[in-house]
Amino acid sequence: MNAIILAAGNSLRMYQTGANIHKALLPIQNIPNIERTILMLQFCNITEIIIAVPYQCTLFDYLAEKYSCKIIYKKKECANTLHTINDILTYIDDTFIIEGDVVLAKNIFDIFENSTYYVMKYPKPEIDDWHPVLNQDGNVSTFQISQENTAAIFGISFWAHKDCPLLISHLKQKAAIYDIQDPGIFWDNNIIEILDRISVKTYEISADVACEMNTYEEYKFAQEICKSAIYGSLFFDNVTLRTENDIHFKIFHSTEKKANIYWLDQLFNYYGEELFKDSRYLAYEDFFSTNEQVFRVKTQ
């Protein structure tokens, strides 16, 4: 199992609305967003991570040394995700494909037997949202593009080994047809034609655990949900205030929350107090038994 992160876009909308760095590298709580995703993948034993980046862009090179990621530069003339994917098709085999604008407040990666689209009921539906239509077997048969308040495609999908030969062959054929310089061509739009030959399920996630960011306003929203996740119930239970400057969080491990605590621990190991820099908090952890983990957060 491996993962591909598509960060080869130019982040034009983000730059136009106030950002000054590629959106995949924008800091969430002082940590580049793409690193948060990488750490979550690594917890799930997904260590082969391929990152597609802009032509001659060296901003992502440090990830090769820090996390052993493979950096793939898109071609100079490439203007769409179909041809970006076409250059890395050999890596697709039991593969998560993750859009570079995805922000995760919670570790939502899981093990799937079937190819799977992550879906979400977006807080603010847009007219071009892709809503999967399921057949009687629970497989995606087509999509409805609309502004309805129903679950729509999120920027993560998983492609099971059994479907990859057909998926790869089909995308190769499409790349041979479409112009590499056409910015209106997207790799995932070309899956519709083979949905009747593969079994693609859906996996719904909540809008408070993940989001996508294309504008600076969406970036600010992403920061808020990630901050809420750390201080709120996604990570911690039994919040108590020992003293005015000593807050005590306790969590008993469960299947769902163990991954979140583990990757948060990884963040502490890499960044220490930087994680809480904006809130003037210093966090560390203590272990009290095999099934209990406590985080203590002290104001500086």
C-alpha positions in Angstrom: 0.0 0.0 0.0 1.3 3.5 -0.8 0.1 7.0 -1.3 0.3 9.7 -4.0 -0.1 13.4 -3.0 -1.0 15.7 -5.9 0.7 19.0 -5.1 1.7 19.9 -8.7 -0.7 22.8 -9.1 0.4 26.4 -9.0 -2.0 27.4 -6.1 -3.1 30.4 -8.2 -6.4 31.0 -6.4 -4.6 30.8 -3.0 -2.0 33.4 -4.1 -4.7 35.7 -5.5 -6.5 35.7 -2.2 -3.6 36.4 0.2 -1.2 33.5 0.6 2.5 33.7 -0.2 3.5 30.1 -0.3 2.3 26.9 -2.1 -0.9 25.8 -0.4 0.4 22.3 0.4 3.2 24.0 2.5 1.0 26.5 4.3 1.4 26.0 8.1 -1.4 24.6 10.1 -0.4 25.3 13.8 3.1 26.1 12.6 3.5 22.8 10.7 3.5 22.6 6.9 0.1 21.0 6.1 1.6 18.3 3.8 3.7 17.1 6.7 0.6 16.5 8.8 -0.7 14.3 6.1 2.5 12.4 5.7 2.7 11.7 9.5 -0.9 10.3 9.4 0.0 8.1 6.5 3.1 6.8 8.2 1.1 5.8 11.3 -1.0 3.6 9.0 2.3 2.0 7.8 2.1 3.8 4.5 5.7 4.7 4.1 6.0 4.8 0.3 4.7 8.3 -0.4 5.0 9.9 -3.8 4.6 13.7 -4.1 3.9 15.3 -7.5 5.1 18.9 -7.5 5.3 21.8 -9.9 8.0 21.9 -12.6 11.5 22.7 -11.2 10.0 23.5 -7.7 12.5 22.7 -5.0 10.3 23.7 -2.1 9.3 20.1 -1.5 12.8 18.6 -1.8 13.4 18.5 2.0 10.6 15.9 2.3 12.7 13.3 0.5 15.3 13.4 3.3 13.0 14.0 6.3 10.3 11.4 5.4 11.9 9.4 2.5 9.2 10.6 0.2 9.7 10.4 -3.6 9.4 13.8 -5.3 8.2 13.7 -8.9 8.3 17.0 -10.9 5.6 17.5 -13.5 6.5 18.4 -17.0 7.0 22.0 -17.9 4.1 22.0 -20.4 1.7 20.0 -18.1 -1.3 22.0 -17.1 -3.7 19.4 -15.8 -3.9 16.5 -13.2 -4.6 13.8 -15.9 -1.1 14.2 -17.4 0.4 14.7 -13.9 -1.1 11.3 -12.9 0.0 9.8 -16.3 3.6 10.3 -15.4 3.3 8.3 -12.1 0.8 5.5 -13.1 3.4 2.8 -12.3 3.0 3.7 -8.6 -0.7 3.1 -8.5 -1.4 -0.2 -6.8 -3.4 -0.3 -3.5 -2.9 3.5 -3.5 -4.4 6.5 -1.7 -4.5 9.5 -4.0 -4.7 12.7 -2.1 -5.2 16.2 -3.4 -2.6 18.7 -2.2 -5.3 21.1 -0.8 -6.6 18.5 1.7 -6.3 19.4 5.4 -6.9 16.8 8.0 -7.8 17.5 11.6 -8.1 13.8 12.3 -6.3 10.7 11.0 -9.0 9.4 8.6 -6.9 6.8 6.7 -8.1 3.3 6.9 -7.8 -0.1 5.3 -10.3 -0.8 2.5 -11.0 -4.0 0.5 -12.5 -2.1 -2.3 -11.7 1.1 -4.2 -13.2 3.9 -2.2 -14.1 7.6 -2.6 -14.0 9.7 0.5 -17.2 11.8 0.6 -18.5 14.7 2.8 -21.5 16.8 3.3 -19.8 20.2 2.8 -20.9 23.1 5.1 -21.1 25.3 2.0 -22.1 23.2 -1.0 -21.0 24.6 -4.4 -22.6 24.2 -7.9 -19.8 22.0 -9.2 -19.8 19.4 -6.3 -19.7 15.8 -7.5 -22.3 13.7 -5.7 -21.9 9.9 -6.2 -25.0 7.9 -7.2 -24.9 4.4 -5.8 -26.5 1.3 -7.3 -28.2 -1.5 -5.4 -24.9 -3.0 -4.4 -23.7 0.2 -2.9 -21.2 0.8 -5.7 -20.8 4.2 -7.4 -22.5 4.1 -10.7 -22.2 7.7 -11.8 -22.1 11.2 -10.4 -24.6 14.1 -10.1 -23.0 17.5 -10.4 -25.0 20.0 -8.3 -25.2 22.2 -5.2 -27.3 19.7 -3.2 -26.7 19.2 0.5 -25.8 15.6 0.2 -22.4 13.8 0.4 -20.0 14.9 -2.3 -16.6 13.7 -3.4 -13.7 14.8 -1.1 -10.1 15.0 -2.1 -9.0 11.5 -1.1 -9.6 8.2 -2.9 -8.3 4.7 -2.5 -7.7 2.4 -5.5 -7.6 -1.3 -4.7 -5.1 -3.7 -6.4 -7.8 -5.5 -8.3 -8.9 -2.4 -10.1 -5.6 -0.8 -10.8 -4.7 -2.6 -14.1 -8.0 -1.3 -15.7 -7.6 2.1 -14.0 -4.1 2.6 -15.3 -4.9 1.4 -18.8 -7.9 3.7 -19.0 -6.0 6.8 -17.8 -3.2 6.1 -20.3 -5.7 6.1 -23.1 -7.3 9.3 -21.9 -3.9 11.0 -21.6 -3.2 10.1 -25.2 -6.3 11.9 -26.3 -6.3 15.1 -24.2 -4.0 18.0 -24.6 -1.3 18.2 -21.9 -1.7 22.0 -21.9 -5.4 22.1 -21.3 -6.0 23.1 -17.7 -9.6 21.9 -17.8 -8.8 18.2 -17.8 -8.8 16.4 -14.5 -7.7 12.8 -13.8 -10.7 11.8 -11.7 -13.3 13.1 -14.2 -12.2 10.2 -16.5 -13.1 7.5 -14.1 -16.9 7.6 -14.9 -16.5 5.5 -18.0 -15.2 2.5 -16.1 -17.4 2.6 -13.1 -19.5 -0.3 -14.5 -16.4 -2.5 -14.5 -15.0 -1.8 -11.0 -16.5 -1.8 -7.5 -16.0 1.6 -6.0 -17.6 2.3 -2.6 -17.9 5.5 -0.6 -16.6 6.4 2.9 -18.3 9.4 4.5 -16.3 11.7 6.8 -17.6 14.6 8.9 -17.0 18.2 8.0 -15.3 18.9 11.3 -12.4 16.5 10.7 -11.2 17.6 7.3 -11.6 20.2 4.6 -10.1 21.4 1.3 -8.5 24.8 0.9 -8.2 26.7 -2.3 -8.5 30.3 -1.0 -7.1 32.2 2.0 -10.6 32.2 3.6 -10.6 28.4 3.4 -7.1 28.3 4.8 -8.3 30.2 7.9 -11.2 27.8 8.3 -8.7 24.9 8.0 -6.7 26.4 10.9 -9.8 26.6 13.0 -10.9 23.0 12.6 -7.4 21.7 13.3 -7.1 23.9 16.4 -10.5 22.7 17.7 -9.5 19.1 17.1 -6.4 19.4 19.4 -8.2 21.2 22.2 -11.6 19.5 21.7 -13.2 16.1 22.0 -11.6 14.6 18.8 -8.5 13.8 20.8 -9.3 14.2 24.5 -11.9 13.2 27.0 -12.3 14.1 30.7 -11.0 17.6 30.4 -10.2 19.0 33.9 -8.5 22.2 35.1 -6.0 21.3 37.9 -4.9 24.9 38.4 -5.4 28.1 36.6 -2.3 27.3 34.4 -2.5 23.5 34.2 -5.0 21.8 32.0 -5.3 18.0 32.2 -6.6 15.9 29.3 -7.2 12.2 29.5 -8.1 9.7 26.8 -8.6 5.9 27.0 -7.5 4.3 23.9 -10.1 3.1 21.4 -9.7 1.8 17.9 -10.8 5.1 16.4 -8.8 7.5 18.6 -5.6 5.6 19.0 -4.4 6.7 15.5 -5.1 10.3 16.3 -3.2 10.3 19.6 -0.3 8.5 17.9 0.1 10.9 15.1 -0.2 13.9 17.5 2.6 12.3 19.5 4.6 12.3 16.2 4.0 16.0 15.8 5.3 16.6 19.3 8.4 14.6 18.6 9.1 16.6 15.4 8.0 20.1 16.5 7.6 20.1 20.3 6.3 23.4 21.5 5.9 24.8 18.0 2.6 22.9 17.8 1.1 25.2 20.4 3.1 28.3 19.7 0.2 30.4 18.5 -1.8 29.6 21.7 1.2 30.1 24.0 0.9 26.5 25.2 3.5 23.9 25.9 2.3 20.3 25.7 3.8 17.0 26.8 2.5 13.6 27.7 2.6 11.0 30.4 1.8 7.3 30.4 0.0 5.9 33.4 -1.0 2.4 32.2 -1.2 0.3 29.1 -4.6 1.7 28.2 -4.5 5.2 29.5 -2.6 8.2 28.0 -2.6 11.7 29.5 -1.6 15.0 27.9 -0.8 17.9 30.2 -0.9 21.4 28.6 0.7 24.2 30.6 0.5 27.9 29.7 3.9 29.4 29.4 
